[in-house]
Amino acid sequence: MKAWGMKDTSPVAAASAADLRARYLILVERALLNAIHGEPAMEGFVRRAAMRLRHPWQTRAWAPRDFWPVKAHTMIGVKRLAHLRRLVEATLTEGIPGDYIETGVWRGGACILMRAVLAAYGVADRRVFVADSFEGLPRPDAAKYPADRRDRLFKFDELAVSEAEVRRNFEAYGLLDDQVVFLKGLFKDTLPKLKGHPFALIRLDGDMYESTLDALTSLYDGVSPGGYVVVDDYGILGCCRQAVHDFLGGRGLSPCIDDIDGQGVWWRKE
Ligand SMILES: C[S@@+](CC[C@H](N)C(=O)[O-])C[C@H]1O[C@@H](n2cnc3c(N)ncnc32)[C@H](O)[C@@H]1O
């Protein structure tokens, strides 16, 4: 850019489009993680939550960004967020058709990143579906899903983020438009409407057995061949892991499930 008739010698002028795209996406990731201003010191509720959930990190030196951050727009952490970016980019470079969805969005950060990748690559014909109750997790239905019987996440108000707040978060990044579709309600009610809808990537982050199974049941068949499945809590929540294996086992499927960071996993649909 030339200003006031002066020759522009700034390094930005020489940067390639690919370089600027990468810088933009890394900046969005850092903003989503609140890594720029830094998370405030751990607040009481986060510590209490870790204790009540007997979270393995409760006794470890604390890394607030790893677990229920106070301000950040996502709780999925540096590795899972960067990994998500790479997978969405891969769907574009490999030409895997379909939209994107996260089931269980909390403050919306992972969905905001997926929309940012589409923006960075100038993709205008794919959408990001944002599915959540926007009222927190449901009470376990222990009669139907015994694996959830001990789940107490529904008690945490901190996990209930309204649709209005998630919309505001998208807006803060300049990424709220008609390529973002909000699906408000419990997965068992909203997701069946998407059966067969083509997805390039589905990201499941509903924590519970029921939430994971409902998402797989409604969305898996729509995942394009070569498309990606990401399950956020597979590594730390036994009920989520069991739902994945009950679903895959019921279909006679055994994809190669890869670890991301000890918590999240992913696989590619053949
Ligand atoms: C762990 S948080 C998601 C974190 C988020 N992906 C992020 O990037 O930080 C879990 C979310 O799943 C939602 N949720 C869980 N089970 C659900 C269900 N059966 N129906 C609708 N929403 C559900 C909760 O409301 C909550 O927002």
The ligand as a Tripos MOL2 file, in Angstrom:
@<TRIPOS>MOLECULE
LIG
   27    29     1     0     0
SMALL
NO_CHARGES

@<TRIPOS>ATOM
      1 C1        -17.5590  -28.7600   26.4750 C.3       1 LIG1
      2 S1        -18.7030  -27.6060   25.8590 S.3       1 LIG1
      3 C2        -18.1530  -27.3300   24.1960 C.3       1 LIG1
      4 C3        -16.8220  -26.5880   24.0850 C.3       1 LIG1
      5 C4        -16.6230  -25.9220   22.7360 C.3       1 LIG1
      6 N1        -16.5910  -26.8550   21.6420 N.3       1 LIG1
      7 C5        -15.3910  -25.0480   22.6650 C.2       1 LIG1
      8 O1        -14.8300  -24.8660   21.5660 O.co2     1 LIG1
      9 O2        -14.9950  -24.4900   23.6990 O.co2     1 LIG1
     10 C6        -20.1140  -28.6300   25.6650 C.3       1 LIG1
     11 C7        -21.3130  -27.9580   24.9910 C.3       1 LIG1
     12 O3        -22.1970  -28.9730   24.5510 O.3       1 LIG1
     13 C8        -23.5380  -28.5700   24.7240 C.3       1 LIG1
     14 N2        -24.3200  -29.8210   24.7820 N.ar      1 LIG1
     15 C9        -23.9270  -31.0050   25.3270 C.ar      1 LIG1
     16 N3        -24.8380  -31.9410   25.1270 N.ar      1 LIG1
     17 C10       -25.8460  -31.3840   24.4140 C.ar      1 LIG1
     18 C11       -27.0680  -31.8860   23.8650 C.ar      1 LIG1
     19 N4        -27.4290  -33.1690   24.0320 N.pl3     1 LIG1
     20 N5        -27.8310  -31.0450   23.1510 N.ar      1 LIG1
     21 C12       -27.4690  -29.7460   22.9620 C.ar      1 LIG1
     22 N6        -26.3140  -29.2100   23.4700 N.ar      1 LIG1
     23 C13       -25.5170  -30.0290   24.1820 C.ar      1 LIG1
     24 C14       -23.5090  -27.7290   25.9770 C.3       1 LIG1
     25 O4        -24.5680  -26.8190   26.0090 O.3       1 LIG1
     26 C15       -22.1480  -27.0320   25.8790 C.3       1 LIG1
     27 O5        -22.2500  -25.7810   25.2550 O.3       1 LIG1
@<TRIPOS>BOND
     1     1     2 1
     2     2     3 1
     3     2    10 1
     4     3     4 1
     5     4     5 1
     6     5     6 1
     7     5     7 1
     8     7     8 2
     9     7     9 1
    10    10    11 1
    11    11    12 1
    12    11    26 1
    13    12    13 1
    14    13    14 1
    15    13    24 1
    16    14    15 ar
    17    14    23 ar
    18    15    16 ar
    19    16    17 ar
    20    17    18 ar
    21    17    23 ar
    22    18    19 1
    23    18    20 ar
    24    20    21 ar
    25    21    22 ar
    26    22    23 ar
    27    24    25 1
    28    24    26 1
    29    26    27 1
@<TRIPOS>SUBSTRUCTURE
     1 LIG1         1 GROUP 0 **** ****
